[in-house]
């Protein structure tokens, strides 16, 4: 396959899948003058209705990725358990110097991803608290304005400024950081409390502000802080619990991604959230009963579905 000069400009981006965050990023890139394409299992253009944070609607046609060109830049906003598989499927279609931006909830090891890439390819991680909702397959609504953080996991290159500019357009406001791990643990504390609880209760995030969930939230978050601190990423339980309640208030009308996954009988990211906490805690010799219980309950719920 040969790269097509007309489509390998800095405005060319490929988005993997058609999840809410992926479609939000594609819509915002399109609005900013980029040329996003979708990498889909069944290639077909998507006639998307995008509702922005200002409630303004915009219609756009998002073409699917072409099979006859090499991909220069790709955003991979898939579930944590599907990241490795998505990259493996993409590999034959990537340019030798392609830039890959991965984004998901929870934490998975980066080392295998770094080892499997082409030496000249760049790998980035983007953590975002932007909120989006898909009421239908061809509709996406930007339901909450959040903050995104971007870190380069490989050596610097001449592409870096262009990647940062594009990701600012896609999921900004954006902050570039040198080490993403502290931020991932901070987000993990929020996810460990909100996602599984909202899935078990089958409720919107705002319901978790009820006093009845206070002890569970405190226990889950405190355990995450203990593990993160032991790994060299100091976190204060009181501050982290306060952040959980701030997110609950800010996303009160939203359903968490895990609640939506359980309701739709899809696999969840529980193994990359509470499961990752349990895995790291076991290696450290730290007891995390609240996270272990939540892991087991979500696994049991998913199995029952």
MITOR-963304 format. One line per field, with one value per residue (C-alpha): residue number from 1; x, y, z; residue in three letters; chain. Coordinates in Angstrom, 1 decimal. Layout:
BEGIN
num = [NUM;...]
c1 = [X;...]
c2 = [Y;...]
c3 = [Z;...]
residuo = [ala;...]
cadena = [A;...]
This chain:
BEGIN
num = [1;2;3;4;5;6;7;8;9;10;11;12;13;14;15;16;17;18;19;20;21;22;23;24;25;26;27;28;29;30;31;32;33;34;35;36;37;38;39;40;41;42;43;44;45;46;47;48;49;50;51;52;53;54;55;56;57;58;59;60;61;62;63;64;65;66;67;68;69;70;71;72;73;74;75;76;77;78;79;80;81;82;83;84;85;86;87;88;89;90;91;92;93;94;95;96;97;98;99;100;101;102;103;104;105;106;107;108;109;110;111;112;113;114;115;116;117;118;119;120;121;122;123;124;125;126;127;128;129;130;131;132;133;134;135;136;137;138;139;140;141;142;143;144;145;146;147;148;149;150;151;152;153;154;155;156;157;158;159;160;161;162;163;164;165;166;167;168;169;170;171;172;173;174;175;176;177;178;179;180;181;182;183;184;185;186;187;188;189;190;191;192;193;194;195;196;197;198;199;200;201;202;203;204;205;206;207;208;209;210;211;212;213;214;215;216;217;218;219;220;221;222;223;224;225;226;227;228;229;230;231;232;233;234;235;236;237;238;239;240;241;242;243;244;245;246;247;248;249;250;251;252;253;254;255;256;257;258;259;260;261;262;263;264;265;266;267;268;269;270;271;272;273;274;275;276;277;278;279;280;281;282;283;284;285;286;287;288;289;290;291;292;293;294;295;296;297;298;299;300;301;302;303;304;305]
c1 = [0.0;1.2;0.4;-1.9;-0.3;-3.6;-4.8;-1.6;-1.7;-1.7;-5.5;-5.9;-7.0;-8.4;-10.7;-11.2;-14.7;-17.9;-18.1;-19.3;-15.9;-14.6;-17.5;-17.2;-13.6;-14.3;-17.1;-15.0;-12.1;-14.5;-15.8;-12.2;-11.4;-9.8;-10.6;-11.5;-12.2;-13.6;-12.0;-14.9;-15.4;-18.0;-16.7;-19.4;-19.8;-21.7;-24.2;-23.7;-25.8;-23.5;-25.0;-22.3;-21.9;-23.8;-26.7;-26.2;-26.6;-24.4;-24.8;-21.7;-20.6;-17.8;-16.3;-14.8;-11.1;-9.9;-8.2;-5.7;-3.8;-1.5;-2.7;-0.5;-2.4;-4.9;-7.0;-7.9;-10.6;-11.7;-12.4;-9.3;-9.6;-9.7;-6.7;-4.1;-6.5;-7.3;-3.6;-2.9;-5.7;-4.5;-0.8;-0.8;-2.5;-0.2;2.6;6.0;6.1;2.4;1.3;-1.0;-3.1;-4.8;-7.5;-9.5;-10.7;-8.7;-5.1;-3.4;0.3;2.0;5.1;3.6;2.2;5.6;7.3;5.0;5.0;7.3;10.5;9.6;6.0;4.9;2.6;0.6;-1.9;-4.8;-6.9;-10.1;-13.1;-15.1;-18.6;-20.6;-23.7;-25.0;-28.8;-28.6;-25.9;-25.7;-26.0;-23.6;-24.2;-21.5;-23.0;-20.2;-17.1;-14.1;-10.3;-7.9;-4.3;-1.9;1.5;4.0;5.1;7.9;10.7;9.9;9.4;8.6;5.0;4.5;3.2;0.7;-0.6;-1.0;-2.9;-5.2;-6.0;-6.8;-9.3;-10.7;-10.9;-9.6;-9.0;-5.8;-2.8;0.4;2.2;5.5;4.2;0.6;0.7;-0.2;-3.2;-4.3;-4.3;-6.3;-8.8;-8.8;-9.9;-12.9;-13.7;-13.4;-16.1;-18.6;-18.5;-19.2;-21.6;-23.7;-23.7;-24.8;-27.5;-28.5;-28.6;-27.3;-24.1;-26.0;-27.8;-24.4;-24.4;-26.8;-25.4;-26.1;-23.1;-20.7;-18.9;-18.5;-17.1;-14.7;-13.5;-13.0;-11.1;-9.0;-7.7;-6.8;-4.9;-3.0;-1.9;-1.0;1.1;2.9;3.7;5.2;2.2;1.2;-2.6;-4.5;-7.8;-9.7;-8.8;-9.6;-13.0;-13.7;-12.9;-15.3;-18.1;-17.2;-17.4;-20.7;-22.1;-20.7;-22.0;-25.2;-27.5;-25.1;-24.9;-21.4;-19.8;-20.0;-23.7;-24.3;-22.1;-24.0;-27.4;-26.5;-25.0;-21.5;-18.2;-17.0;-13.7;-13.9;-10.6;-8.8;-10.3;-11.0;-9.3;-6.1;-6.2;-6.5;-3.7;-1.3;-2.3;-1.7;1.9;2.4;0.8;-1.9;-5.5;-8.2;-11.4;-13.7;-12.2;-12.1;-15.8;-16.7;-14.7;-16.4;-19.9;-19.5;-18.1;-21.0;-23.5;-22.0;-22.0;-25.7;-26.5]
c2 = [0.0;3.5;6.7;9.1;12.6;14.3;12.5;12.4;16.1;17.3;17.5;13.8;11.7;8.3;7.5;3.9;2.8;4.8;5.1;8.3;9.8;8.8;10.4;13.5;13.8;13.2;15.8;18.4;17.7;18.1;21.3;22.6;21.9;18.5;15.5;12.7;9.2;6.2;2.8;0.5;-3.3;-2.8;0.2;2.6;6.4;7.8;10.6;12.1;14.5;16.3;18.4;20.6;21.7;24.9;22.7;23.7;20.9;20.2;17.5;16.0;13.0;11.0;8.6;5.3;4.7;3.7;0.3;1.6;4.1;4.1;5.8;8.7;9.6;7.7;8.2;4.9;5.7;2.1;0.1;-0.8;-4.5;-3.8;-1.5;-4.2;-5.9;-2.6;-1.8;-5.3;-4.9;-1.4;-2.4;-3.4;-0.1;2.2;4.2;3.3;6.8;6.8;8.6;6.7;8.3;5.9;6.8;4.7;4.4;2.6;1.5;-1.1;-1.8;0.4;-1.8;-4.4;-1.6;0.1;-3.2;-4.1;-0.8;0.1;1.9;5.1;5.2;7.6;6.5;8.9;8.5;10.9;11.0;12.9;13.9;15.1;13.6;12.5;10.5;8.5;8.5;6.6;5.1;8.2;10.9;12.2;14.8;16.7;16.5;17.7;19.9;18.3;18.5;16.4;15.5;14.2;12.5;11.3;7.7;7.6;10.0;13.5;14.0;16.7;15.6;16.5;20.1;18.9;16.1;18.5;21.0;18.3;16.8;20.3;20.6;17.1;16.9;20.1;22.0;20.1;20.0;18.3;16.4;14.6;11.7;10.5;8.0;10.4;11.6;8.1;7.1;10.3;9.4;5.8;6.8;8.6;5.8;3.1;4.9;6.1;3.5;0.3;1.8;3.5;0.2;-1.8;0.7;1.3;5.0;8.3;9.7;12.2;9.6;8.6;11.9;10.2;9.6;5.9;5.5;7.6;4.8;2.7;5.7;6.5;2.9;2.5;5.7;5.3;1.9;3.4;6.2;3.6;1.6;4.7;6.1;2.8;2.8;6.3;8.5;10.1;10.7;12.1;10.2;13.3;15.3;12.3;11.7;15.5;15.1;12.2;14.3;17.2;14.8;13.4;16.9;18.0;14.9;14.4;13.8;11.5;7.7;6.4;4.3;1.2;1.6;1.9;-1.2;-3.3;-2.0;-2.9;-6.3;-5.3;-6.2;-3.6;-2.0;-3.3;-5.3;-2.1;-0.2;-2.1;-5.1;-3.1;-1.8;-5.4;-6.7;-4.0;-4.3;-8.1;-7.5;-4.9;-7.0;-4.4;-5.4;-3.8;-5.5;-2.8;-2.9;-6.7;-6.9;-4.4;-6.3;-9.5;-8.0;-6.4;-9.6;-11.5;-9.0;-9.2;-13.0;-12.9;-10.7]
c3 = [0.0;-0.7;1.1;-0.7;-0.5;-0.6;2.5;4.6;5.5;9.1;8.9;8.3;11.4;11.8;14.8;15.8;16.4;16.9;20.7;22.3;23.0;19.5;17.8;20.0;19.0;15.3;15.3;17.0;14.6;11.7;13.1;13.4;9.8;10.1;7.9;10.3;9.1;11.1;11.4;11.7;11.7;8.9;6.9;6.0;6.2;9.2;8.8;12.2;14.1;16.6;19.5;21.0;24.6;23.5;22.4;18.7;16.3;13.3;10.6;9.1;7.0;8.5;5.9;6.8;6.5;3.0;2.5;0.0;2.1;5.1;8.2;9.5;12.7;14.7;17.9;19.6;22.2;22.9;26.0;28.0;27.3;23.6;23.2;22.3;19.9;18.2;17.7;16.3;13.8;12.8;12.5;8.8;7.9;9.8;8.3;9.7;11.4;12.4;15.6;17.9;20.6;23.0;25.5;27.9;31.4;34.0;33.7;31.6;31.3;28.6;28.2;25.8;23.6;23.5;22.6;19.7;17.9;14.9;16.2;14.4;15.5;18.3;21.1;23.3;26.1;26.5;29.7;29.4;31.6;28.6;28.7;25.7;25.1;22.2;22.1;18.7;16.6;14.4;17.1;19.8;22.4;24.3;27.7;29.9;29.5;31.1;31.0;29.0;29.7;27.0;27.5;24.9;25.8;23.2;22.1;20.8;17.1;14.6;14.7;18.3;17.9;15.3;17.5;20.5;18.3;16.9;20.3;21.7;18.9;19.5;23.3;24.7;26.9;26.9;29.2;28.1;30.9;31.0;33.3;32.9;35.7;38.6;36.6;35.8;39.4;40.3;37.6;38.7;42.2;40.7;38.3;41.1;43.1;40.4;37.7;39.5;42.0;39.3;37.4;40.4;41.3;37.6;38.3;37.1;38.7;40.8;42.8;44.3;46.3;48.7;52.2;51.8;49.5;51.6;53.3;50.2;48.3;51.1;51.3;47.6;47.2;50.3;49.0;45.6;47.4;49.5;46.5;44.4;47.3;47.7;44.0;44.3;43.4;46.6;47.0;49.9;50.6;51.7;48.6;46.3;48.0;47.5;43.8;43.5;44.9;42.6;39.6;40.8;41.0;37.7;35.9;38.0;35.0;33.2;33.2;33.7;30.9;33.1;33.8;30.1;29.4;32.0;30.8;27.2;28.3;27.0;28.6;31.2;32.1;35.7;35.3;34.3;37.3;40.5;39.0;38.4;42.0;43.3;41.0;42.2;45.8;45.8;44.5;47.3;50.0;50.6;51.5;49.3;50.3;49.0;45.5;45.5;46.5;43.8;41.2;42.1;42.1;38.7;37.2;38.7;37.4;33.9;34.0;35.1;32.1]
residuo = [unk;unk;unk;unk;unk;unk;unk;unk;unk;unk;unk;unk;unk;unk;unk;unk;unk;unk;unk;unk;unk;unk;unk;unk;unk;unk;unk;unk;unk;unk;unk;unk;unk;unk;unk;unk;unk;unk;unk;unk;unk;unk;unk;unk;unk;unk;unk;unk;unk;unk;unk;unk;unk;unk;unk;unk;unk;unk;unk;unk;unk;unk;unk;unk;unk;unk;unk;unk;unk;unk;unk;unk;unk;unk;unk;unk;unk;unk;unk;unk;unk;unk;unk;unk;unk;unk;unk;unk;unk;unk;unk;unk;unk;unk;unk;unk;unk;unk;unk;unk;unk;unk;unk;unk;unk;unk;unk;unk;unk;unk;unk;unk;unk;unk;unk;unk;unk;unk;unk;unk;unk;unk;unk;unk;unk;unk;unk;unk;unk;unk;unk;unk;unk;unk;unk;unk;unk;unk;unk;unk;unk;unk;unk;unk;unk;unk;unk;unk;unk;unk;unk;unk;unk;unk;unk;unk;unk;unk;unk;unk;unk;unk;unk;unk;unk;unk;unk;unk;unk;unk;unk;unk;unk;unk;unk;unk;unk;unk;unk;unk;unk;unk;unk;unk;unk;unk;unk;unk;unk;unk;unk;unk;unk;unk;unk;unk;unk;unk;unk;unk;unk;unk;unk;unk;unk;unk;unk;unk;unk;unk;unk;unk;unk;unk;unk;unk;unk;unk;unk;unk;unk;unk;unk;unk;unk;unk;unk;unk;unk;unk;unk;unk;unk;unk;unk;unk;unk;unk;unk;unk;unk;unk;unk;unk;unk;unk;unk;unk;unk;unk;unk;unk;unk;unk;unk;unk;unk;unk;unk;unk;unk;unk;unk;unk;unk;unk;unk;unk;unk;unk;unk;unk;unk;unk;unk;unk;unk;unk;unk;unk;unk;unk;unk;unk;unk;unk;unk;unk;unk;unk;unk;unk;unk;unk;unk;unk;unk;unk;unk;unk;unk;unk;unk;unk;unk]
cadena = [A;A;A;A;A;A;A;A;A;A;A;A;A;A;A;A;A;A;A;A;A;A;A;A;A;A;A;A;A;A;A;A;A;A;A;A;A;A;A;A;A;A;A;A;A;A;A;A;A;A;A;A;A;A;A;A;A;A;A;A;A;A;A;A;A;A;A;A;A;A;A;A;A;A;A;A;A;A;A;A;A;A;A;A;A;A;A;A;A;A;A;A;A;A;A;A;A;A;A;A;A;A;A;A;A;A;A;A;A;A;A;A;A;A;A;A;A;A;A;A;A;A;A;A;A;A;A;A;A;A;A;A;A;A;A;A;A;A;A;A;A;A;A;A;A;A;A;A;A;A;A;A;A;A;A;A;A;A;A;A;A;A;A;A;A;A;A;A;A;A;A;A;A;A;A;A;A;A;A;A;A;A;A;A;A;A;A;A;A;A;A;A;A;A;A;A;A;A;A;A;A;A;A;A;A;A;A;A;A;A;A;A;A;A;A;A;A;A;A;A;A;A;A;A;A;A;A;A;A;A;A;A;A;A;A;A;A;A;A;A;A;A;A;A;A;A;A;A;A;A;A;A;A;A;A;A;A;A;A;A;A;A;A;A;A;A;A;A;A;A;A;A;A;A;A;A;A;A;A;A;A;A;A;A;A;A;A;A;A;A;A;A;A;A;A;A;A;A;A;A;A;A;A;A;A]
